[in-house]
Amino acid sequence: MSNLLIEALAYGAAALLYLVPTYIEGERTGGQWSVHRIAGLVFCFFWPLLTIVLICKAAVASPKPTFIFVDYPAPLESKTAGPPRD
């Protein structure tokens, strides 16, 4: 089998993983075929592609800067001799 066929089968399996729960959810809510239900089933074929794009962008993205908390000492007020304040 060629690599393209293996990739197509993997993509189809991923699309099926998105498609089956969407279809079952539509059946449980009455089973009526509306525009929204058909659009949801059609979009199931695009979710694997979007998942792959998200993973690739996360892998290529530069790491976020690491924040290091530095606790600088607060300057102390100098106490001068004099009458106490009330």
trRosetta pair geometry for C-beta under 8 A, 3 or more apart (Angstrom, degrees):
i j d omega theta_ij theta_ji phi_ij phi_ji
1 5 4.9 -115 -174 81 96 130
1 6 5.7 110 127 -54 120 91
2 5 4.8 97 58 6 79 101
2 6 7.1 -144 98 -3 43 87
3 6 5.6 -56 -149 38 35 112
3 7 6.2 34 154 -18 68 107
4 7 5.7 -54 -146 39 30 110
4 8 6.2 33 153 -20 64 106
5 8 5.6 -52 -145 36 31 112
5 9 6.4 31 155 -18 64 105
6 9 5.8 -54 -149 37 30 110
6 10 6.4 29 153 -17 64 106
7 10 5.6 -53 -145 38 32 111
7 11 6.2 33 154 -19 66 106
8 11 5.7 -53 -144 38 30 111
8 12 6.2 32 154 -19 64 107
9 12 5.6 -53 -144 38 30 112
9 13 6.3 33 155 -21 64 104
10 13 5.7 -52 -147 35 31 112
10 14 6.5 30 153 -17 63 105
11 14 5.7 -55 -149 37 32 110
11 15 6.3 32 152 -19 65 106
11 48 5.5 149 -150 117 72 152
11 49 7.8 36 -145 -62 115 75
12 15 5.6 -52 -144 37 32 112
12 16 6.3 35 154 -21 64 105
13 16 5.6 -53 -148 35 31 114
13 17 6.6 38 150 -24 62 101
14 17 5.5 -48 -152 29 35 115
14 18 7.0 27 151 -10 63 102
14 47 7.8 -144 143 96 99 89
14 48 3.9 101 112 -104 128 129
14 51 7.3 -132 176 50 138 143
15 18 5.9 -59 -156 40 36 106
15 19 5.9 35 149 -25 70 113
15 44 5.9 104 -168 138 76 84
15 45 5.1 25 -143 -117 131 54
15 47 7.3 140 -115 54 62 90
15 48 5.4 -77 -62 -10 71 128
16 19 5.3 -55 -134 38 34 114
16 20 6.1 38 168 -27 69 102
17 20 6.8 -42 -137 25 22 107
17 21 7.8 11 166 -1 51 104
18 21 7.1 -71 -163 41 29 98
18 22 6.4 22 153 -15 65 120
18 44 4.2 175 114 -154 108 91
18 47 4.7 146 -111 58 165 143
18 48 7.0 -140 -8 -42 134 82
19 22 5.8 -70 -152 41 30 111
19 23 6.1 28 158 -20 70 109
19 41 6.4 59 -140 -149 87 76
19 44 4.2 122 -81 142 70 153
19 45 7.6 37 -70 -59 113 65
20 23 5.8 -56 -146 36 29 109
20 24 6.3 25 158 -16 65 108
21 24 5.6 -55 -143 40 34 111
21 25 6.1 38 157 -23 67 105
22 25 5.8 -52 -147 34 29 113
22 26 6.6 30 153 -18 61 105
22 40 5.4 -167 -170 142 127 109
22 41 5.9 169 118 -91 129 62
22 44 5.5 -135 20 -72 153 131
23 26 5.7 -56 -153 35 32 112
23 27 6.6 31 151 -18 65 105
23 41 6.6 62 -76 -105 82 111
24 27 5.6 -53 -149 36 34 112
24 28 6.4 33 153 -20 66 106
25 28 5.8 -55 -147 36 32 111
25 29 6.5 19 158 -11 65 110
26 29 6.1 -64 -146 41 30 103
26 31 6.6 90 137 -108 77 40
26 37 4.8 95 -128 -143 132 119
26 40 7.3 167 -65 76 121 136
26 41 7.6 -32 -23 -55 153 107
27 31 4.9 29 -133 -88 54 90
32 37 7.3 164 95 -8 60 151
33 37 5.8 -124 -142 75 45 133
33 38 6.4 56 -174 -52 88 99
34 37 4.9 98 50 6 74 99
34 38 7.2 -142 93 -1 39 88
35 38 5.9 -59 -149 41 31 108
35 39 6.1 31 154 -20 66 109
36 39 5.7 -53 -143 38 30 112
36 40 6.3 35 155 -22 63 105
37 40 5.7 -52 -150 33 31 114
37 41 6.6 28 153 -15 63 104
38 41 5.8 -56 -151 37 33 109
38 42 6.3 33 152 -19 66 106
39 42 5.6 -54 -146 37 33 111
39 43 6.2 34 155 -21 66 107
40 43 5.8 -54 -145 36 29 111
40 44 7.0 46 150 -36 59 94
41 44 5.6 -37 -161 8 37 120
42 45 6.4 -49 -178 19 45 108
42 46 7.9 28 137 -6 67 104
43 46 5.4 -59 -159 38 55 109
43 47 6.6 70 146 -40 77 91
44 47 5.8 -33 -147 8 38 118
45 48 7.7 -49 -176 23 34 100
46 49 5.4 -58 -163 40 56 115
46 50 6.1 53 144 -20 81 105
47 50 5.6 -57 -144 40 35 110
47 51 6.2 40 156 -24 68 104
48 51 5.5 -53 -147 34 33 115
48 52 6.4 35 154 -20 66 103
49 52 5.8 -53 -151 35 32 111
49 53 6.4 32 151 -18 65 105
50 53 5.5 -51 -146 36 35 113
50 54 6.3 38 154 -21 65 105
51 54 5.7 -54 -149 35 30 112
51 55 6.5 28 154 -17 64 106
52 55 5.8 -55 -148 37 31 110
52 56 6.3 29 155 -17 65 108
53 56 5.8 -57 -146 39 30 110
53 57 6.2 27 157 -17 66 108
54 57 5.9 -56 -144 38 28 108
54 58 6.3 26 157 -18 63 108
55 58 5.8 -57 -148 38 29 110
55 59 6.3 27 155 -19 64 108
56 59 5.7 -57 -147 36 31 110
56 60 6.2 16 160 -10 66 112
57 60 6.0 -63 -140 44 29 102
57 61 6.0 44 158 -42 66 104
58 61 5.8 -40 -139 15 28 118
